[in-house]
């Protein structure tokens, strides 16, 4: 380039300089990273039976860690405090399930009738008293079959064609009981494994922190910085998980009380559903609002009651999302909407419903770690608000 000219490239016919990246691009490094990422994603998807309970156990331990640490300050050993806390948690959940199992069964039993009532309501709304498109097509097919039978004869059978009669296989009650029993055993075993994992994580205390500090090297400065980083990560994730659990409980209790005051049947079940759906950004509130509108319309028979129930759920979840959660959570764990939405899509594709429930906590963990590890700071910057 001749002397006196700018180092920026100039386009033909324009005096405006073009921005040129001076950062070298290592194609081999990028290719290796992409291949490694694809392998990790496929492995996580293939082994979700292992990683979903593991992720659930780690997140539950983060949520319970502040309580165990507080009990430890009160003089209760971690082994005893963790055991008592888990026993209280299991007992409370078991008591709640025992009290609400009848309501849950009633909700399931009402689903077929509710579906039929919804279909009739839609049909009346359209003003379509005649047969539908599928019924008309079936009538045409029946008429053609009758015409063909009259022309050929009822007993005429084409040469080389064997008449086949299909018999319905009787329902084997034993097979259904076996499948249901095996499913219950599988779920129960996973719950037990998660509880043991949570217990061992809680009683381990700072065991893994000390091991990572030892791996970091003999330098006192390096160990001190590593310990500070790990403590900040643990504190941030634990605080976020505790806040998430508390806000879900508040939303569920307030919603259940509001539904009960409005006369909704099985109000505690719908309150729990709203509390769980509140943990899923975007999709959760939409599902809750649509579901409560439908339930209210089916039970009370008026669109206005459906709108009231859906509006109440939307109001409670909006107040929690705009006021309570931002006030309780730290700014450092907030993520931008695009990254959050893409994360929900990714984890939902990976692990289905479990992925939607675990997406935000896992992304918070990834962001907290990325913000404090030098090589991962670009990832934290992409996820940040």
Secondary structure, 3 states (H helix, E strand, C coil): CCCCCCCCEECCCCCCEECCCCCCCCHHHHHHHHHHHHHHHHHHHHCHHHHHHHHHHHHHHHHHHHHHHHHHHCCCCHHHHHHHHHHHHHHHHHHHHHHHHHHHHHHHHHHHHHHHHHHHHHHHHHCCCCCCHHHHHHHHHHHHHHHHHHHHCCCCCCCCCCCCCCCCCCCCHHHHHHHHHHHHHHHHHHHHHHHHHHHHHHHHCCHHHHHHHHHHCCCHHHHHHHHHHHHHHHHHHHHHHHHHHHHHHHHHHHHHHHHHHCCCCCHHHHHHHHHHHCCCCCHHHHHHHHHHHHHHHHHHCCHHHHHHHHHHHHHHHHHHHHHHHHHHCCHHHCECHHHHHHHHHHHHHHHHHHHHHHHHHHHHHHHHHHHHCHHHHHHHHHHEC
